[in-house]
Amino acid sequence: MFNNLTELPTDPILGLAAAFRADERVNKVDLSVGVFKNEKGETPIFEAVKKAEAYRVETETTKAYIGMTGQDGYNSLLLAEALGASHPVIAEGRVASTLTPGGCGALHMIAQMIKRSNAKAKVWVSDPTWANHIPLIGGVGIEIETYPYFDRATHGVNFDAMLSQLNKLGADDIVLLHACCHNPTGADLSEAQWDQLAESAAKNGWIPFIDSAYQGLGTSLEADGYGMRTMAKAVPQMFLALSCSKNFGLYRDRVGLAAVITDKTNVNAVLSHVKVVGRGIWSMPPAHGGAIVEKILSTPTLRDSWVSELEDICSTVNTNRQLLAQALTGAGIPGDFGYLTENQGMFSFLDLSKDQINRLREEHAVYIVGSGRINIAGAHKGNVDLIAEAIKAVF
């Protein structure tokens, strides 16, 4: 049966992670995989998560299935965190949502809903976008196009070109937007630019599909949610994929949410299809991670602890940006690295050739994705000078 299969190449990012683990050099540096790491190279568990898990162990009485769309408390609390508890789409009952296995599950669920709802629909993604967007969405048979986004000369958003393209779209076009902390570029939209995009969507009829994987890791929970809130107020229909991997540190527990915003008269019909799609993919959603998030968001002391820890992580990442920019500049490497302090979230690009990236790994044990994307969390005061000297050596 399997004789016609050939071995596929290793995932370029996860393959790097495996190579890094196998590397026995003492001063190795991992700037590849997108997880938060402290100076010890650890991805710690939030204290709020530990307390919520302890509570669950003490109080959980069954491992029976939860509902097809997950815990209602989790869904409503996470939506309120993303959009604001008083947001009109919540107050008006215009959201159909489900707990999903991670943000990836949410993206795939929404892709299935798009395919069911409009066979002619195209999904537009930024150039570049997170690589896994393509198989998660395109895998259901949806045509994918790209819109201009990243200006490689400035390391910012080429907004004029982006808006010009989106103004040409219409009702059969779904536009995937990163809520904040754009992956892989770190180049985010300003509030004024979000306002213009909302006007474009409302005027031309294209439908926003917002992927929010990093709320709270750019500037703050409030600031990072501006685009989601603004878009949801401006348009009658919208898709929203939320992930708790980064901002709750629940990577391996796979906790996400897929939400469809629509007219109130369509909510029940949409929700019925959401249930059927979920039934055909994972049958029943997992309970553990969602219950942890629900406990944190419903308990004021735990929520305060979570927000404080998230703010500390955000501050650490932004400090790392400044340290790396200073180290690269101080090492005399060609270029202006001020953009590193202007980008948001865990990622940015370095202008390196594939040969330079390979040499960094082979000669200096510095691991960077082939595109030049770096995980800022991996660069800290203990290694930024080492990173800068390694990069200088390959120029």
TIMARGU-233520 format. One record per residue (C-alpha): residue number from 1; residue in three letters; chain; x, y, z. Coordinates in steps of 0.1 Angstrom, whole numbers, plus 5000, padded with zeros to 4 digits. Layout:
<sites>
+-------+-------+--------+------+------+------+
| dolum | kolba | kedren |   c1 |   c2 |   c3 |
+-------+-------+--------+------+------+------+
|   NUM |   ALA |      A |    X |    Y |    Z |
...
+-------+-------+--------+------+------+------+
</sites>
This chain:
<sites>
+-------+-------+--------+------+------+------+
| dolum | kolba | kedren |   c1 |   c2 |   c3 |
+-------+-------+--------+------+------+------+
|     1 |   MET |      A | 5000 | 5000 | 5000 |
|     2 |   PHE |      A | 5027 | 5025 | 5009 |
|     3 |   ASN |      A | 5053 | 5015 | 4982 |
|     4 |   ASN |      A | 5044 | 5046 | 4961 |
|     5 |   LEU |      A | 5052 | 5070 | 4990 |
|     6 |   THR |      A | 5086 | 5088 | 4991 |
|     7 |   GLU |      A | 5100 | 5103 | 5023 |
|     8 |   LEU |      A | 5091 | 5140 | 5026 |
|     9 |   PRO |      A | 5116 | 5166 | 5038 |
|    10 |   THR |      A | 5116 | 5176 | 5075 |
|    11 |   ASP |      A | 5096 | 5206 | 5084 |
|    12 |   PRO |      A | 5122 | 5234 | 5080 |
|    13 |   ILE |      A | 5115 | 5250 | 5114 |
|    14 |   LEU |      A | 5109 | 5218 | 5135 |
|    15 |   GLY |      A | 5139 | 5202 | 5118 |
|    16 |   LEU |      A | 5161 | 5230 | 5129 |
|    17 |   ALA |      A | 5148 | 5225 | 5165 |
|    18 |   ALA |      A | 5158 | 5189 | 5163 |
|    19 |   ALA |      A | 5192 | 5198 | 5150 |
|    20 |   PHE |      A | 5197 | 5223 | 5177 |
|    21 |   ARG |      A | 5189 | 5198 | 5204 |
|    22 |   ALA |      A | 5214 | 5174 | 5189 |
|    23 |   ASP |      A | 5241 | 5200 | 5187 |
|    24 |   GLU |      A | 5266 | 5195 | 5215 |
|    25 |   ARG |      A | 5284 | 5229 | 5213 |
|    26 |   VAL |      A | 5281 | 5247 | 5246 |
|    27 |   ASN |      A | 5274 | 5283 | 5233 |
|    28 |   LYS |      A | 5247 | 5273 | 5208 |
|    29 |   VAL |      A | 5218 | 5298 | 5203 |
|    30 |   ASP |      A | 5183 | 5289 | 5191 |
|    31 |   LEU |      A | 5165 | 5317 | 5173 |
|    32 |   SER |      A | 5142 | 5294 | 5153 |
|    33 |   VAL |      A | 5111 | 5279 | 5169 |
|    34 |   GLY |      A | 5084 | 5303 | 5179 |
|    35 |   VAL |      A | 5081 | 5298 | 5216 |
|    36 |   PHE |      A | 5089 | 5322 | 5244 |
|    37 |   LYS |      A | 5122 | 5313 | 5262 |
|    38 |   ASN |      A | 5138 | 5329 | 5293 |
|    39 |   GLU |      A | 5175 | 5335 | 5297 |
|    40 |   LYS |      A | 5179 | 5298 | 5308 |
|    41 |   GLY |      A | 5164 | 5286 | 5275 |
|    42 |   GLU |      A | 5133 | 5275 | 5293 |
|    43 |   THR |      A | 5096 | 5280 | 5284 |
|    44 |   PRO |      A | 5082 | 5283 | 5319 |
|    45 |   ILE |      A | 5046 | 5275 | 5330 |
|    46 |   PHE |      A | 5026 | 5305 | 5341 |
|    47 |   GLU |      A | 5020 | 5305 | 5379 |
|    48 |   ALA |      A | 4984 | 5313 | 5372 |
|    49 |   VAL |      A | 4982 | 5282 | 5350 |
|    50 |   LYS |      A | 4998 | 5260 | 5378 |
|    51 |   LYS |      A | 4972 | 5273 | 5403 |
|    52 |   ALA |      A | 4943 | 5267 | 5379 |
|    53 |   GLU |      A | 4956 | 5232 | 5371 |
|    54 |   ALA |      A | 4959 | 5224 | 5408 |
|    55 |   TYR |      A | 4923 | 5235 | 5413 |
|    56 |   ARG |      A | 4912 | 5213 | 5384 |
|    57 |   VAL |      A | 4929 | 5183 | 5398 |
|    58 |   GLU |      A | 4912 | 5188 | 5432 |
|    59 |   THR |      A | 4877 | 5195 | 5418 |
|    60 |   GLU |      A | 4874 | 5175 | 5386 |
|    61 |   THR |      A | 4850 | 5146 | 5390 |
|    62 |   THR |      A | 4847 | 5131 | 5355 |
|    63 |   LYS |      A | 4865 | 5126 | 5323 |
|    64 |   ALA |      A | 4833 | 5124 | 5303 |
|    65 |   TYR |      A | 4831 | 5144 | 5270 |
|    66 |   ILE |      A | 4822 | 5181 | 5272 |
|    67 |   GLY |      A | 4799 | 5196 | 5247 |
|    68 |   MET |      A | 4806 | 5197 | 5209 |
|    69 |   THR |      A | 4817 | 5234 | 5211 |
|    70 |   GLY |      A | 4835 | 5232 | 5244 |
|    71 |   GLN |      A | 4828 | 5249 | 5277 |
|    72 |   ASP |      A | 4805 | 5278 | 5273 |
|    73 |   GLY |      A | 4823 | 5297 | 5300 |
|    74 |   TYR |      A | 4856 | 5294 | 5282 |
|    75 |   ASN |      A | 4842 | 5305 | 5249 |
|    76 |   SER |      A | 4825 | 5336 | 5263 |
|    77 |   LEU |      A | 4854 | 5346 | 5285 |
|    78 |   LEU |      A | 4880 | 5343 | 5258 |
|    79 |   LEU |      A | 4859 | 5362 | 5234 |
|    80 |   ALA |      A | 4854 | 5389 | 5260 |
|    81 |   GLU |      A | 4891 | 5391 | 5265 |
|    82 |   ALA |      A | 4897 | 5395 | 5227 |
|    83 |   LEU |      A | 4869 | 5419 | 5219 |
|    84 |   GLY |      A | 4858 | 5434 | 5252 |
|    85 |   ALA |      A | 4829 | 5422 | 5272 |
|    86 |   SER |      A | 4806 | 5450 | 5261 |
|    87 |   HIS |      A | 4815 | 5447 | 5224 |
|    88 |   PRO |      A | 4783 | 5450 | 5202 |
|    89 |   VAL |      A | 4787 | 5416 | 5185 |
|    90 |   ILE |      A | 4788 | 5399 | 5219 |
|    91 |   ALA |      A | 4759 | 5420 | 5234 |
|    92 |   GLU |      A | 4738 | 5413 | 5203 |
|    93 |   GLY |      A | 4744 | 5376 | 5203 |
|    94 |   ARG |      A | 4761 | 5376 | 5168 |
|    95 |   VAL |      A | 4789 | 5351 | 5175 |
|    96 |   ALA |      A | 4790 | 5314 | 5169 |
|    97 |   SER |      A | 4821 | 5299 | 5185 |
|    98 |   THR |      A | 4838 | 5266 | 5195 |
|    99 |   LEU |      A | 4868 | 5255 | 5215 |
|   100 |   THR |      A | 4894 | 5241 | 5191 |
|   101 |   PRO |      A | 4926 | 5221 | 5195 |
|   102 |   GLY |      A | 4949 | 5251 | 5193 |
|   103 |   GLY |      A | 4949 | 5280 | 5170 |
|   104 |   CYS |      A | 4956 | 5256 | 5141 |
|   105 |   GLY |      A | 4924 | 5239 | 5148 |
|   106 |   ALA |      A | 4906 | 5272 | 5147 |
|   107 |   LEU |      A | 4922 | 5281 | 5114 |
|   108 |   HIS |      A | 4912 | 5248 | 5099 |
|   109 |   MET |      A | 4877 | 5249 | 5113 |
|   110 |   ILE |      A | 4872 | 5284 | 5098 |
|   111 |   ALA |      A | 4886 | 5272 | 5064 |
|   112 |   GLN |      A | 4860 | 5244 | 5064 |
|   113 |   MET |      A | 4833 | 5269 | 5072 |
|   114 |   ILE |      A | 4844 | 5292 | 5044 |
|   115 |   LYS |      A | 4844 | 5263 | 5019 |
|   116 |   ARG |      A | 4809 | 5252 | 5031 |
|   117 |   SER |      A | 4795 | 5287 | 5029 |
|   118 |   ASN |      A | 4809 | 5299 | 4996 |
|   119 |   ALA |      A | 4826 | 5275 | 4971 |
|   120 |   LYS |      A | 4838 | 5305 | 4951 |
|   121 |   ALA |      A | 4856 | 5322 | 4980 |
|   122 |   LYS |      A | 4893 | 5330 | 4979 |
|   123 |   VAL |      A | 4914 | 5336 | 5009 |
|   124 |   TRP |      A | 4940 | 5363 | 5007 |
|   125 |   VAL |      A | 4971 | 5361 | 5029 |
|   126 |   SER |      A | 4999 | 5386 | 5035 |
|   127 |   ASP |      A | 5032 | 5384 | 5017 |
|   128 |   PRO |      A | 5048 | 5368 | 5036 |
|   129 |   THR |      A | 5026 | 5350 | 5062 |
|   130 |   TRP |      A | 5030 | 5322 | 5087 |
|   131 |   ALA |      A | 5039 | 5292 | 5065 |
|   132 |   ASN |      A | 5014 | 5269 | 5082 |
|   133 |   HIS |      A | 4985 | 5292 | 5071 |
|   134 |   ILE |      A | 4988 | 5277 | 5036 |
|   135 |   PRO |      A | 4982 | 5240 | 5043 |
|   136 |   LEU |      A | 4957 | 5247 | 5071 |
|   137 |   ILE |      A | 4935 | 5268 | 5049 |
|   138 |   GLY |      A | 4945 | 5256 | 5014 |
|   139 |   GLY |      A | 4942 | 5220 | 5024 |
|   140 |   VAL |      A | 4904 | 5222 | 5023 |
|   141 |   GLY |      A | 4905 | 5231 | 4986 |
|   142 |   ILE |      A | 4902 | 5269 | 4989 |
|   143 |   GLU |      A | 4922 | 5291 | 4964 |
|   144 |   ILE |      A | 4948 | 5312 | 4982 |
|   145 |   GLU |      A | 4961 | 5345 | 4969 |
|   146 |   THR |      A | 4986 | 5370 | 4984 |
|   147 |   TYR |      A | 4983 | 5407 | 4990 |
|   148 |   PRO |      A | 5014 | 5431 | 4994 |
|   149 |   TYR |      A | 5024 | 5435 | 5031 |
|   150 |   PHE |      A | 5060 | 5437 | 5040 |
|   151 |   ASP |      A | 5084 | 5464 | 5028 |
|   152 |   ARG |      A | 5118 | 5447 | 5030 |
|   153 |   ALA |      A | 5136 | 5480 | 5026 |
|   154 |   THR |      A | 5121 | 5495 | 5058 |
|   155 |   HIS |      A | 5111 | 5463 | 5076 |
|   156 |   GLY |      A | 5076 | 5479 | 5080 |
|   157 |   VAL |      A | 5042 | 5475 | 5064 |
|   158 |   ASN |      A | 5038 | 5486 | 5027 |
|   159 |   PHE |      A | 5004 | 5499 | 5036 |
|   160 |   ASP |      A | 4997 | 5518 | 5004 |
|   161 |   ALA |      A | 5002 | 5487 | 4983 |
|   162 |   MET |      A | 4982 | 5466 | 5007 |
|   163 |   LEU |      A | 4952 | 5489 | 5008 |
|   164 |   SER |      A | 4953 | 5494 | 4970 |
|   165 |   GLN |      A | 4950 | 5456 | 4965 |
|   166 |   LEU |      A | 4923 | 5451 | 4992 |
|   167 |   ASN |      A | 4902 | 5479 | 4978 |
|   168 |   LYS |      A | 4898 | 5458 | 4946 |
|   169 |   LEU |      A | 4883 | 5429 | 4965 |
|   170 |   GLY |      A | 4846 | 5420 | 4971 |
|   171 |   ALA |      A | 4822 | 5396 | 4987 |
|   172 |   ASP |      A | 4839 | 5364 | 4975 |
|   173 |   ASP |      A | 4872 | 5375 | 4991 |
|   174 |   ILE |      A | 4883 | 5366 | 5026 |
|   175 |   VAL |      A | 4913 | 5385 | 5039 |
|   176 |   LEU |      A | 4935 | 5369 | 5065 |
|   177 |   LEU |      A | 4949 | 5395 | 5088 |
|   178 |   HIS |      A | 4973 | 5391 | 5118 |
|   179 |   ALA |      A | 4958 | 5407 | 5149 |
|   180 |   CYS |      A | 4992 | 5418 | 5161 |
|   181 |   CYS |      A | 5028 | 5406 | 5163 |
|   182 |   HIS |      A | 5029 | 5397 | 5126 |
|   183 |   ASN |      A | 5046 | 5363 | 5120 |
|   184 |   PRO |      A | 5072 | 5362 | 5105 |
|   185 |   THR |      A | 5079 | 5399 | 5100 |
|   186 |   GLY |      A | 5071 | 5416 | 5133 |
|   187 |   ALA |      A | 5057 | 5445 | 5112 |
|   188 |   ASP |      A | 5023 | 5455 | 5126 |
|   189 |   LEU |      A | 4995 | 5478 | 5115 |
|   190 |   SER |      A | 4989 | 5510 | 5133 |
|   191 |   GLU |      A | 4955 | 5519 | 5147 |
|   192 |   ALA |      A | 4950 | 5544 | 5119 |
|   193 |   GLN |      A | 4957 | 5517 | 5094 |
|   194 |   TRP |      A | 4933 | 5493 | 5110 |
|   195 |   ASP |      A | 4907 | 5520 | 5107 |
|   196 |   GLN |      A | 4913 | 5523 | 5070 |
|   197 |   LEU |      A | 4911 | 5486 | 5065 |
|   198 |   ALA |      A | 4878 | 5485 | 5084 |
|   199 |   GLU |      A | 4865 | 5512 | 5061 |
|   200 |   SER |      A | 4877 | 5492 | 5030 |
|   201 |   ALA |      A | 4860 | 5460 | 5042 |
|   202 |   ALA |      A | 4827 | 5478 | 5050 |
|   203 |   LYS |      A | 4827 | 5496 | 5017 |
|   204 |   ASN |      A | 4839 | 5468 | 4994 |
|   205 |   GLY |      A | 4823 | 5438 | 5011 |
|   206 |   TRP |      A | 4854 | 5417 | 5016 |
|   207 |   ILE |      A | 4853 | 5396 | 5048 |
|   208 |   PRO |      A | 4881 | 5398 | 5075 |
|   209 |   PHE |      A | 4896 | 5366 | 5089 |
|   210 |   ILE |      A | 4917 | 5376 | 5119 |
|   211 |   ASP |      A | 4943 | 5353 | 5133 |
|   212 |   SER |      A | 4951 | 5363 | 5169 |
|   213 |   ALA |      A | 4980 | 5342 | 5183 |
|   214 |   TYR |      A | 4999 | 5368 | 5203 |
|   215 |   GLN |      A | 4975 | 5392 | 5220 |
|   216 |   GLY |      A | 4994 | 5408 | 5249 |
|   217 |   LEU |      A | 5028 | 5401 | 5236 |
|   218 |   GLY |      A | 5031 | 5432 | 5214 |
|   219 |   THR |      A | 5022 | 5462 | 5235 |
|   220 |   SER |      A | 4993 | 5451 | 5258 |
|   221 |   LEU |      A | 4961 | 5431 | 5258 |
|   222 |   GLU |      A | 4941 | 5462 | 5251 |
|   223 |   ALA |      A | 4963 | 5477 | 5224 |
|   224 |   ASP |      A | 4969 | 5443 | 5206 |
|   225 |   GLY |      A | 4931 | 5438 | 5204 |
|   226 |   TYR |      A | 4924 | 5471 | 5186 |
|   227 |   GLY |      A | 4922 | 5456 | 5151 |
|   228 |   MET |      A | 4899 | 5428 | 5162 |
|   229 |   ARG |      A | 4875 | 5452 | 5180 |
|   230 |   THR |      A | 4875 | 5477 | 5152 |
|   231 |   MET |      A | 4869 | 5452 | 5124 |
|   232 |   ALA |      A | 4841 | 5435 | 5143 |
|   233 |   LYS |      A | 4823 | 5468 | 5147 |
|   234 |   ALA |      A | 4826 | 5478 | 5111 |
|   235 |   VAL |      A | 4815 | 5447 | 5092 |
|   236 |   PRO |      A | 4785 | 5423 | 5094 |
|   237 |   GLN |      A | 4806 | 5392 | 5090 |
|   238 |   MET |      A | 4840 | 5382 | 5103 |
|   239 |   PHE |      A | 4861 | 5351 | 5112 |
|   240 |   LEU |      A | 4883 | 5351 | 5143 |
|   241 |   ALA |      A | 4909 | 5324 | 5152 |
|   242 |   LEU |      A | 4923 | 5327 | 5188 |
|   243 |   SER |      A | 4952 | 5308 | 5203 |
|   244 |   CYS |      A | 4962 | 5304 | 5239 |
|   245 |   SER |      A | 4996 | 5288 | 5232 |
|   246 |   LYS |      A | 5017 | 5320 | 5235 |
|   247 |   ASN |      A | 4997 | 5343 | 5258 |
|   248 |   PHE |      A | 4988 | 5315 | 5283 |
|   249 |   GLY |      A | 5019 | 5294 | 5277 |
|   250 |   LEU |      A | 4996 | 5264 | 5269 |
|   251 |   TYR |      A | 5016 | 5253 | 5238 |
|   252 |   ARG |      A | 5013 | 5215 | 5242 |
|   253 |   ASP |      A | 4978 | 5216 | 5256 |
|   254 |   ARG |      A | 4964 | 5229 | 5223 |
|   255 |   VAL |      A | 4939 | 5255 | 5233 |
|   256 |   GLY |      A | 4921 | 5277 | 5207 |
|   257 |   LEU |      A | 4888 | 5292 | 5197 |
|   258 |   ALA |      A | 4871 | 5296 | 5163 |
|   259 |   ALA |      A | 4845 | 5323 | 5161 |
|   260 |   VAL |      A | 4822 | 5333 | 5133 |
|   261 |   ILE |      A | 4805 | 5367 | 5135 |
|   262 |   THR |      A | 4774 | 5370 | 5115 |
|   263 |   ASP |      A | 4738 | 5384 | 5116 |
|   264 |   LYS |      A | 4719 | 5373 | 5146 |
|   265 |   THR |      A | 4693 | 5355 | 5124 |
|   266 |   ASN |      A | 4721 | 5333 | 5110 |
|   267 |   VAL |      A | 4739 | 5324 | 5143 |
|   268 |   ASN |      A | 4721 | 5292 | 5150 |
|   269 |   ALA |      A | 4725 | 5279 | 5114 |
|   270 |   VAL |      A | 4762 | 5288 | 5115 |
|   271 |   LEU |      A | 4767 | 5271 | 5149 |
|   272 |   SER |      A | 4750 | 5239 | 5136 |
|   273 |   HIS |      A | 4776 | 5237 | 5108 |
|   274 |   VAL |      A | 4804 | 5245 | 5132 |
|   275 |   LYS |      A | 4793 | 5215 | 5152 |
|   276 |   VAL |      A | 4791 | 5192 | 5122 |
|   277 |   VAL |      A | 4826 | 5203 | 5110 |
|   278 |   GLY |      A | 4841 | 5197 | 5144 |
|   279 |   ARG |      A | 4824 | 5163 | 5146 |
|   280 |   GLY |      A | 4840 | 5153 | 5114 |
|   281 |   ILE |      A | 4875 | 5164 | 5124 |
|   282 |   TRP |      A | 4881 | 5159 | 5162 |
|   283 |   SER |      A | 4846 | 5147 | 5172 |
|   284 |   MET |      A | 4848 | 5163 | 5206 |
|   285 |   PRO |      A | 4871 | 5191 | 5216 |
|   286 |   PRO |      A | 4896 | 5186 | 5245 |
|   287 |   ALA |      A | 4886 | 5199 | 5279 |
|   288 |   HIS |      A | 4917 | 5204 | 5300 |
|   289 |   GLY |      A | 4933 | 5235 | 5285 |
|   290 |   GLY |      A | 4900 | 5253 | 5281 |
|   291 |   ALA |      A | 4891 | 5246 | 5317 |
|   292 |   ILE |      A | 4924 | 5262 | 5328 |
|   293 |   VAL |      A | 4918 | 5293 | 5308 |
|   294 |   GLU |      A | 4882 | 5295 | 5320 |
|   295 |   LYS |      A | 4894 | 5293 | 5356 |
|   296 |   ILE |      A | 4920 | 5320 | 5352 |
|   297 |   LEU |      A | 4897 | 5344 | 5334 |
|   298 |   SER |      A | 4868 | 5338 | 5358 |
|   299 |   THR |      A | 4889 | 5343 | 5390 |
|   300 |   PRO |      A | 4900 | 5379 | 5396 |
|   301 |   THR |      A | 4932 | 5370 | 5415 |
|   302 |   LEU |      A | 4943 | 5345 | 5389 |
|   303 |   ARG |      A | 4935 | 5368 | 5360 |
|   304 |   ASP |      A | 4955 | 5396 | 5377 |
|   305 |   SER |      A | 4984 | 5371 | 5381 |
|   306 |   TRP |      A | 4982 | 5361 | 5345 |
|   307 |   VAL |      A | 4981 | 5397 | 5332 |
|   308 |   SER |      A | 5011 | 5405 | 5353 |
|   309 |   GLU |      A | 5031 | 5375 | 5340 |
|   310 |   LEU |      A | 5021 | 5383 | 5304 |
|   311 |   GLU |      A | 5032 | 5419 | 5309 |
|   312 |   ASP |      A | 5066 | 5406 | 5321 |
|   313 |   ILE |      A | 5070 | 5384 | 5291 |
|   314 |   CYS |      A | 5060 | 5413 | 5268 |
|   315 |   SER |      A | 5085 | 5436 | 5285 |
|   316 |   THR |      A | 5113 | 5409 | 5282 |
|   317 |   VAL |      A | 5107 | 5405 | 5245 |
|   318 |   ASN |      A | 5108 | 5443 | 5239 |
|   319 |   THR |      A | 5140 | 5446 | 5260 |
|   320 |   ASN |      A | 5155 | 5418 | 5240 |
|   321 |   ARG |      A | 5147 | 5438 | 5208 |
|   322 |   GLN |      A | 5166 | 5468 | 5222 |
|   323 |   LEU |      A | 5196 | 5447 | 5233 |
|   324 |   LEU |      A | 5199 | 5430 | 5200 |
|   325 |   ALA |      A | 5196 | 5462 | 5180 |
|   326 |   GLN |      A | 5223 | 5478 | 5202 |
|   327 |   ALA |      A | 5246 | 5447 | 5199 |
|   328 |   LEU |      A | 5243 | 5445 | 5161 |
|   329 |   THR |      A | 5250 | 5482 | 5157 |
|   330 |   GLY |      A | 5278 | 5481 | 5182 |
|   331 |   ALA |      A | 5295 | 5453 | 5163 |
|   332 |   GLY |      A | 5297 | 5474 | 5132 |
|   333 |   ILE |      A | 5275 | 5452 | 5111 |
|   334 |   PRO |      A | 5262 | 5470 | 5079 |
|   335 |   GLY |      A | 5226 | 5483 | 5081 |
|   336 |   ASP |      A | 5202 | 5502 | 5103 |
|   337 |   PHE |      A | 5188 | 5479 | 5130 |
|   338 |   GLY |      A | 5164 | 5505 | 5145 |
|   339 |   TYR |      A | 5135 | 5485 | 5130 |
|   340 |   LEU |      A | 5141 | 5458 | 5156 |
|   341 |   THR |      A | 5128 | 5481 | 5183 |
|   342 |   GLU |      A | 5099 | 5492 | 5161 |
|   343 |   ASN |      A | 5086 | 5457 | 5153 |
|   344 |   GLN |      A | 5062 | 5440 | 5176 |
|   345 |   GLY |      A | 5061 | 5405 | 5191 |
|   346 |   MET |      A | 5085 | 5376 | 5190 |
|   347 |   PHE |      A | 5096 | 5378 | 5154 |
|   348 |   SER |      A | 5116 | 5399 | 5130 |
|   349 |   PHE |      A | 5137 | 5394 | 5099 |
|   350 |   LEU |      A | 5174 | 5398 | 5096 |
|   351 |   ASP |      A | 5187 | 5406 | 5061 |
|   352 |   LEU |      A | 5209 | 5375 | 5057 |
|   353 |   SER |      A | 5215 | 5353 | 5027 |
|   354 |   LYS |      A | 5209 | 5315 | 5029 |
|   355 |   ASP |      A | 5247 | 5310 | 5028 |
|   356 |   GLN |      A | 5251 | 5333 | 5058 |
|   357 |   ILE |      A | 5223 | 5316 | 5076 |
|   358 |   ASN |      A | 5239 | 5282 | 5069 |
|   359 |   ARG |      A | 5273 | 5295 | 5081 |
|   360 |   LEU |      A | 5258 | 5308 | 5113 |
|   361 |   ARG |      A | 5245 | 5274 | 5121 |
|   362 |   GLU |      A | 5276 | 5254 | 5109 |
|   363 |   GLU |      A | 5304 | 5276 | 5121 |
|   364 |   HIS |      A | 5288 | 5295 | 5151 |
|   365 |   ALA |      A | 5260 | 5273 | 5164 |
|   366 |   VAL |      A | 5235 | 5301 | 5158 |
|   367 |   TYR |      A | 5202 | 5286 | 5145 |
|   368 |   ILE |      A | 5180 | 5309 | 5123 |
|   369 |   VAL |      A | 5152 | 5299 | 5100 |
|   370 |   GLY |      A | 5161 | 5299 | 5063 |
|   371 |   SER |      A | 5139 | 5329 | 5056 |
|   372 |   GLY |      A | 5160 | 5350 | 5080 |
|   373 |   ARG |      A | 5132 | 5351 | 5106 |
|   374 |   ILE |      A | 5144 | 5352 | 5142 |
|   375 |   ASN |      A | 5127 | 5345 | 5175 |
|   376 |   ILE |      A | 5135 | 5376 | 5195 |
|   377 |   ALA |      A | 5128 | 5357 | 5228 |
|   378 |   GLY |      A | 5160 | 5337 | 5220 |
|   379 |   ALA |      A | 5182 | 5367 | 5221 |
|   380 |   HIS |      A | 5189 | 5381 | 5256 |
|   381 |   LYS |      A | 5216 | 5399 | 5275 |
|   382 |   GLY |      A | 5235 | 5367 | 5280 |
|   383 |   ASN |      A | 5240 | 5360 | 5243 |
|   384 |   VAL |      A | 5233 | 5391 | 5222 |
|   385 |   ASP |      A | 5270 | 5399 | 5219 |
|   386 |   LEU |      A | 5278 | 5364 | 5209 |
|   387 |   ILE |      A | 5250 | 5366 | 5182 |
|   388 |   ALA |      A | 5263 | 5399 | 5170 |
|   389 |   GLU |      A | 5299 | 5387 | 5167 |
|   390 |   ALA |      A | 5287 | 5355 | 5148 |
|   391 |   ILE |      A | 5267 | 5376 | 5124 |
|   392 |   LYS |      A | 5296 | 5400 | 5119 |
|   393 |   ALA |      A | 5318 | 5370 | 5111 |
|   394 |   VAL |      A | 5296 | 5358 | 5082 |
|   395 |   PHE |      A | 5295 | 5392 | 5064 |
+-------+-------+--------+------+------+------+
</sites>
